[in-house]
Each structure stands twice: as C-alpha cells, then as structure tokens.
Amino acid sequence: MSTDDTDADSNDETATPVDEPDDEHHDFWAEGVADEIETRVAEQRETTDDASGEERPASSSPNDPIVIKGGVSPSGVAHLGNVNEIMRGYFVAEALRDRDHEVRQVFTSDDRDPLRKLPRKLADPDGQIVGLGEVDAGALGRNLGKPYTDIPDPFGERDSYAAHFAALLEADADRLGVDIEMYSNTELYGEGAFDPVVERVLDRVDTAREVLSEYQAKADDDYVPFNPICEECGKLTETVTDIDLDAETVDYVCTDMEVGDETIEGCGHEGTATFREGKLPWRFEWPGQWQVLDVDFEPFGKDHAEGSWPSGVDIAENVLGIEPPVPMVYEWFTLNGEALSSSAGNIVTVPELLELLEPEVIRYFFALYPKKARDLDLSRLDQLVDDFDRFEEAYYEGVDDESVTAFAEAAYPYVVGNVADERPIRLPYTFAAVLGMVDDRGLREKLARDEGHIPDDADEATVEAALARVEQARNWAERMDNAYNYRLQADLPDVAFDDATSDALDALADVVAAGHDGETIQSEIYDTARDHGIEPGDLFEAGYRLFFDETQGPRLGEFLGDLEQEFVVGRLRRER
Ligand SMILES: [Zn+2]
C-alpha cells in the first residue's frame, strides 16, 4: 500500500463515510489490507521454500500466525488517539480471521523510552483524567530521563509508571472488545529478545550510520545506535565509547542527551552496560520490534510515515536483513476541531466516551476509511450515532446509497462482533436525549412507544436495550450542557406568577386539554401570550419554571406535546 497521503479533501468530514474510492475489489478497506498481507505471507513462504533466504531470523517462519502490531510510548493519559491503532489493526485482524488465518494482535508499550517532561494530566486507574496535583508529582520530577519502567506508578498500584499506562491501554482495548497481547519493551530487552538485533546493529555500526545519515544529521562518525542506561544516575544516555561484541557490552560516558526538544542531563559517570541494559534509538528499535515479534502488518500515523517509516524500511532491509511489514498510514482524527493534545487538555478517554456512546458506535468510527481526516465533534455525537444507525439499517435493509449499503454489508459484522438475527431497536439519539429530561422509566417507555420507536410486540429485554441509549444521551446533554440538559420536575416547583401570566397558563392548559400536537402547542404559546397582553418570552419562561424550574429550556411546545396530556394540563394549572 502506498504510504503517500493523496487525500485531497481530507477536511471534508461530512462526506458520506464510504470506503476507499479507488479500491475496486473491496467495499471495506480492511479487506484490501488483508489481501496485501496474504501476498506477503505467500511470498515469504516461497522465499523459504527456495532456501534462498538470506539470514532470516529463525523466528520468522511463514507458518507462524500472522502478527499485527501497534505500539505507543507511555504518556500522560491513555486516550482515544491511542485506540486508533488498536482498532485499525483489529479490523484487519478480523478480515484475516474471516479467511481462516490465525492472527495475533500485539501491542508494544515502548516503555524503555525516557520520561522527558512532566505530563500535565494523568489518567487514574479507572481511566479518569486527573491533574498532577492529585499525585506525587515530585517523584515524577526526580525521575526525568529515566525509562518509564523505572519510574514509580504515580497512583501507587502498579510496579511502574509504564505498567500503570499499559494497564489503562489494555483495559481500553478490552472495553472495546479487542483482544491484544501487550509487550513491554523493557521486558523484551531484559529477557534478551533484542540481543540479536543489538548485536547485528553494533556489528554493522558503519552501515547503520551510513543508512541513518540519509535521514538524520546526528549520525556522524562517533554515533553509536545504542543508548545505555547509566548505572549511576539511572538515566538513558548516548555516548558509547567502545563496543565489545563478544562480551555483549558497551562502554559509555553519561553525557547530556537530546531527546526531541528536551535535554536529559548526564552525570558524567563512565561505565559498562550489557545489551540488555539499554535500548536502541527509536529509528532502530522499531524495525527491531518487527524482527523480534515477527511482525507482518503495522498501521501507524502520518507522523511516522514521513519520518521513521522510510528509515525503518531501509534499516530493516540493509542493516537487519529482514522484510519490513505491510504498512498502513492512517490519518489522525481531531477532537472538537482541534488536534488531540494531552497537555492542552483536548482529549477524551475511552471510559469517558463509553458514558456517551455504545461501544459499537466507537468501533464504527474506526471502521471508516482510515486515510481520511475526520473530526470527532462531541457536541454533534448525535450525527455520529445517526450515521451508525443508518449503517446498521443499510446492513439489514439496505439504504438508498449503494456505497453505504456495500460498506455496511462488508464491515457491519466486524463492527458489532455478533450480528443479531433482527435489526436491533434503537432510539434516535436526540430523541433519547429528550427522554433523558424525564427521570421516570415508565414515562420514558410510554413516550418512546407513543412516538413509534418501540414496536408494540417488543419484549422487556428489547425495551430495556433500547432505553439504555437514554442514559448515554442524558450524559451527553450534561457533559455538553446543550439544549437537552434539562430535568422535568416531578413535583410542582415553588412558583408565583402575576394575574396575566396565570390566566395565560390556564388558557394554555385548556388548549392542551383539547388535544393538540407539539407544533400546535408551540404556536399556541405565542397566540395565548398575545391574547393576554404579555410577551411570548414571558410565557415561555413561565413554562420553563413550571416544568424544569429553569428560565430557559428546549422547544417547549414540542416537549409538552411528547408528555402525558393529563400531567401537562395539571402542571399548567399549577395543581400538581
Ligand atoms: Zn548518569
């Protein structure tokens, strides 16, 4: 697959969520990727059969299960952006399993990376975002420059900061129904899995420098692609002065090291480290992971596409002597129109999102074509849910857009996991939000039945499942504080009105008692106000006080039209 990003209309988030337009063979992108992986596996089998393979690592047998990888360096908060890679890999894994392949989905926690700066936010063990003030930030500050696995868990539960972060990610994957095998880089180094890679890179250090110098200026004649952990200060450092391949050690001086924009200060110590007591720089570590974990496919974000992917391919082929995996570049999504950013607070976690959406809706979001930039606009989750509902409808009944129907036929089974025999009963999300203004479960059900959203013959379990969305829509209304964030008052609030307003309310009660729909009640509110010589706005406000104990609210007439007539009449008359 091309790693070029040729998506010209990448900001058009409202376009129909169809599959890759230029893929003529499949209606779901994951199937096209699965084709590429099958081709790779078949070619590897041929290479091995020919016995012409050059020094392929012993672990790389084409009969192994197909391995799909993702990975992330621990950071402040495990959030939905990290899930992108997991979900993209998942759909490809499912497409391959559907073709009777055995597939492992592995995910590396790149946890020998150093903590470079204090995160502003962390996620607690339940995945809730907290500020640094709620943890021992001093312990983090004292450990800058050390691997994440050597830093205490700020919440005091796990072995390390890294273990805390990995547990969050694993829990997120689990919540979304994806089974991943987590690997700790530190453990892989510690148990010697990287030994052959480190040995090969250091054995060919001239070639390694030459290859890297095509991509990075720092690869000068002294450069050694191995970062020992200083035995004195515990920080990662980079000045390797000697390599002993037989002893599998390096000598080093603990000097300052530039990592990204940050400088890790060295302590000046001179020491010796084994190949297990350090790490490869990322540009070598990534292809090293492909070898160690025998990776066949890896999706990654655009940042890597321009940086470490081309150098990784070069290093894989010309330093390690392995075939790089099949790549797939996915677009980052934005949240509320802005880039995801832990430090700027523009993130949402999986547990937070699951308070607002069903897991299948989140999975649907990631089933959409990955090379197109999308925005997850929390204020318009109703649109996302509507899209999902249409996608579901397309699978069961077809819709008037062929591309949506074809996409649904191919992707829906992977999105929901278990396909029900009959199309599930779903309340439209905004209607569910209206029901969320009402606390009474029985009234919610009645309103949903009256509006025809629950069929007459629905059994109790079906009703229960349909009403589950009301809680999510209600959480959404609260979180966004939007037009649905009101609560119908079960008891008459403490109100007092002047005579004109009282008379107008009584007149409005008579209108409702005569039986009218919401639209009519809405226009009658205006007429009634005028008839009684008061401003319509004042009559609306009186209504909001009576029903919500607020001075504003949703479209009142339509809302009252949805409620039980007797209740509305009694409330307008201030009797109940
Ligand atoms: Zn040191």
Boltz pocket constraint, residues with backbone or C-beta under 6 A from the ligand:
constraints:
  - pocket:
      binder: B
      contacts: [[A, 230], [A, 231], [A, 232], [A, 233], [A, 234], [A, 235], [A, 254], [A, 265], [A, 266], [A, 267], [A, 268], [A, 269]]
      max_distance: 6.0
